[in-house]
């Protein structure tokens, strides 16, 4: 029987240092994960067809989150500070990672003969829109509205996720450029010290 994809296999991160090299903070204490794809459609009423035809132009994904407020947790500290500052305009934009740990593959870095494990990932530019802070339910509700995004893979070294842009063919990943395969595209230091393979998101520990 095939394995059921658990909620801990799809992991969101947010960049806590937008003005410098990305520092990824895992969003851990959210109680919801709804990735809405929001297809953008256009309908054509061709004279040769009896019925109008709807085509998909693009997608505009958004990720709804309800973050339980635990003081001193890195995800709370980052999101509360944005809410408190009423971040708008450019300050409301953050890079994000969405890592699909159920989708494992490998690639061989430049100047190496050893394959490296990697996992499918998106890196979108997201606009963070806050909806409410609910002190009764102890939560902050916000939406991450994805704009331009890169598709590729994430590798993990010492708990630090590194995104590499590229393409997939089955379980084989090919970096977009030679330099991307040898130079981390973003994310050098996790803000909380255990960014990716931690307990409930360990891609190896859960048989990923």
Backbone torsions as a table, in degrees:
resi	resn	phi	psi	omega
1	UNK	NA	139.4	-178.7
2	UNK	-68.0	153.0	179.5
3	UNK	-78.2	137.9	173.8
4	UNK	-76.3	135.5	178.9
5	UNK	-78.0	115.3	-178.3
6	UNK	-82.2	156.8	-178.0
7	UNK	-60.2	-29.3	-178.0
8	UNK	-75.7	-4.6	-179.4
9	UNK	-84.7	-16.5	-179.6
10	UNK	-114.9	111.7	-163.7
11	UNK	-121.8	124.0	175.8
12	UNK	-94.7	142.2	173.5
13	UNK	-127.6	153.1	174.9
14	UNK	-129.5	144.8	-179.4
15	UNK	-80.0	120.7	-178.6
16	UNK	-89.2	-6.6	-178.8
17	UNK	-131.2	72.7	-173.8
18	UNK	-64.6	-18.4	-177.4
19	UNK	-90.1	0.6	-179.2
20	UNK	-143.6	-167.0	178.2
21	UNK	-56.8	141.3	-172.3
22	UNK	-60.6	136.2	171.3
23	UNK	-120.3	109.8	-170.6
24	UNK	-85.2	129.0	173.5
25	UNK	-113.9	123.6	178.8
26	UNK	-74.7	133.1	173.3
27	UNK	-82.7	103.5	-172.1
28	UNK	-103.4	-36.9	-167.4
29	UNK	-96.3	18.3	174.2
30	UNK	-77.0	146.7	178.8
31	UNK	-105.8	8.7	177.8
32	UNK	-143.9	151.8	174.1
33	UNK	-148.4	94.6	179.3
34	UNK	-120.4	105.3	179.2
35	UNK	-93.5	100.6	179.9
36	UNK	-87.7	127.6	-175.0
37	UNK	-83.5	-25.8	174.8
38	UNK	48.8	66.0	179.4
39	UNK	-63.4	135.9	176.1
40	UNK	-97.9	115.9	-171.8
41	UNK	-115.8	160.3	174.2
42	UNK	-139.3	136.0	-177.0
43	UNK	-105.7	131.0	178.7
44	UNK	-114.7	131.4	177.9
45	UNK	-108.7	77.8	-176.4
46	UNK	-69.4	143.2	-177.7
47	UNK	-68.6	-21.2	-179.7
48	UNK	-83.1	-10.0	-176.9
49	UNK	-110.3	146.0	178.2
50	UNK	-72.7	-34.4	-177.0
51	UNK	-119.9	150.2	174.8
52	UNK	-61.6	151.2	-179.8
53	UNK	-115.0	131.1	178.6
54	UNK	-103.7	127.0	177.9
55	UNK	-115.2	151.6	176.9
56	UNK	-94.1	121.5	177.5
57	UNK	-82.2	-43.1	-176.1
58	UNK	-169.5	178.9	174.2
59	UNK	-122.2	149.3	175.3
60	UNK	-129.0	77.9	-174.5
61	UNK	-63.9	151.0	172.2
62	UNK	-141.1	149.1	-176.9
63	UNK	-122.4	114.0	178.7
64	UNK	-85.4	135.1	-179.8
65	UNK	-132.9	144.2	173.1
66	UNK	-127.9	100.3	-170.8
67	UNK	-92.4	119.4	174.5
68	UNK	-71.4	134.4	-170.4
69	UNK	-87.6	100.2	172.3
70	UNK	-110.1	109.8	-179.3
71	UNK	-55.7	137.8	179.1
72	UNK	79.2	-5.0	171.0
73	UNK	-73.1	135.2	-176.7
74	UNK	-57.5	-37.5	-179.1
75	UNK	-67.0	-41.8	177.1
76	UNK	-62.8	-47.5	-176.6
77	UNK	-58.5	-43.0	-179.8
78	UNK	-67.4	-45.5	-176.0
79	UNK	-73.1	-37.8	178.5
80	UNK	-64.4	-40.6	179.3
81	UNK	-61.2	-39.4	176.5
82	UNK	-65.0	-42.3	178.7
83	UNK	-63.9	-46.6	-178.5
84	UNK	-59.4	-40.5	-179.6
85	UNK	-79.4	-4.0	-175.7
86	UNK	50.0	53.1	-175.6
87	UNK	-54.4	128.5	-179.8
88	UNK	-142.8	170.7	-179.2
89	UNK	58.8	-137.2	-178.6
90	UNK	-63.9	-28.5	-178.8
91	UNK	-70.4	-15.9	178.0
92	UNK	-87.4	-4.0	-180.0
93	UNK	-92.5	133.4	175.0
94	UNK	-140.2	142.8	169.4
95	UNK	-71.5	144.7	176.9
96	UNK	-131.8	160.9	167.5
97	UNK	-122.4	136.5	167.3
98	UNK	-122.1	113.3	-175.2
99	UNK	-106.5	129.2	-179.0
100	UNK	-102.4	86.7	-173.8
101	UNK	-71.1	-10.7	174.9
102	UNK	-78.7	-9.0	-176.9
103	UNK	-112.2	87.0	-174.2
104	UNK	-100.0	144.0	175.9
105	UNK	-149.8	-157.9	179.6
106	UNK	-155.9	162.3	172.6
107	UNK	-153.0	162.4	179.5
108	UNK	-109.6	113.4	-179.5
109	UNK	-60.9	157.4	176.0
110	UNK	-58.7	143.3	178.1
111	UNK	61.1	31.7	177.6
112	UNK	-141.7	152.0	176.3
113	UNK	-111.8	5.2	-176.7
114	UNK	-107.6	125.7	178.9
115	UNK	-71.5	146.8	-178.6
116	UNK	-118.8	136.6	175.7
117	UNK	-67.4	144.5	175.4
118	UNK	-152.5	166.7	-176.2
119	UNK	-135.2	147.1	-179.7
120	UNK	-62.4	142.8	-177.2
121	UNK	-156.1	151.7	168.1
122	UNK	-109.1	146.4	168.5
123	UNK	-126.2	91.7	179.9
124	UNK	-93.2	155.8	163.0
125	UNK	-85.7	118.9	-173.7
126	UNK	-114.7	142.6	170.2
127	UNK	-98.2	122.2	-176.9
128	UNK	-92.5	119.7	-177.5
129	UNK	-118.4	117.0	-177.4
130	UNK	-88.3	135.4	-179.7
131	UNK	-102.3	-48.8	179.7
132	UNK	-163.9	153.2	166.7
133	UNK	-109.8	118.4	-175.9
134	UNK	-110.0	100.4	-177.9
135	UNK	-71.4	-24.6	178.1
136	UNK	-69.3	-45.8	177.8
137	UNK	-90.5	0.0	174.6
138	UNK	58.4	48.7	-174.5
139	UNK	-141.6	155.6	170.0
140	UNK	-117.3	122.7	179.8
141	UNK	-103.5	129.6	179.9
142	UNK	-151.1	160.7	177.4
143	UNK	-115.5	139.6	172.7
144	UNK	-106.0	105.6	-176.3
145	UNK	-95.6	113.8	-173.3
146	UNK	-79.7	132.7	171.9
147	UNK	-103.8	-129.4	177.5
148	UNK	-60.8	138.0	179.5
149	UNK	-139.5	149.0	174.2
150	UNK	-100.4	143.9	176.2
151	UNK	-111.1	141.9	-178.8
152	UNK	179.0	-133.6	-174.8
153	UNK	-142.3	159.4	173.7
154	UNK	-119.0	134.0	168.2
155	UNK	-108.1	158.6	-177.4
156	UNK	-128.8	126.9	177.2
157	UNK	-135.5	120.4	-179.0
158	UNK	54.4	38.1	177.3
159	UNK	81.0	2.5	-177.1
160	UNK	-103.9	122.9	176.7
161	UNK	-81.9	137.0	175.3
162	UNK	-125.7	124.8	-179.1
163	UNK	-89.7	138.3	176.6
164	UNK	-130.2	122.1	178.7
165	UNK	-73.0	143.6	-179.9
166	UNK	168.9	-165.9	-175.8
167	UNK	-126.7	160.0	-178.9
168	UNK	-118.5	143.4	168.7
169	UNK	-134.0	101.4	-172.3
170	UNK	65.7	-122.9	178.8
171	UNK	-101.9	12.2	179.6
172	UNK	-103.2	126.3	-180.0
173	UNK	-105.0	137.0	178.0
174	UNK	-122.2	114.7	178.2
175	UNK	-59.7	152.1	-177.3
176	UNK	-64.7	-37.0	179.2
177	UNK	-140.2	163.8	177.6
178	UNK	-62.7	-39.4	-178.0
179	UNK	-65.7	-34.0	179.9
180	UNK	-66.7	-28.5	-178.3
181	UNK	-77.1	-19.9	-176.9
182	UNK	-111.2	-10.8	-178.8
183	UNK	-123.8	123.4	178.6
184	UNK	-55.7	131.6	-177.2
185	UNK	-72.5	-33.2	-179.3
186	UNK	-158.2	-177.5	167.9
187	UNK	55.9	100.5	175.8
188	UNK	-108.1	-38.1	-174.4
189	UNK	-131.7	123.2	175.8
190	UNK	-73.9	136.4	-176.1
191	UNK	-66.9	-29.6	-177.3
192	UNK	-102.3	3.3	173.6
193	UNK	80.5	-3.4	-179.9
194	UNK	-146.2	49.4	-166.1
195	UNK	-51.8	-56.7	-169.7
196	UNK	-109.3	-72.6	-173.2
197	UNK	-78.4	73.3	-179.5
198	UNK	-118.2	121.6	174.9
199	UNK	42.0	-93.4	-170.2
200	UNK	-81.6	0.7	178.4
201	UNK	-122.2	11.4	-179.1
202	UNK	-66.2	111.5	-175.9
203	UNK	-67.2	-23.4	177.9
204	UNK	-89.8	-41.9	-176.6
205	UNK	-63.3	-23.5	179.2
206	UNK	-101.0	17.3	176.2
207	UNK	77.4	21.1	-178.2
208	UNK	-68.4	NA	NA
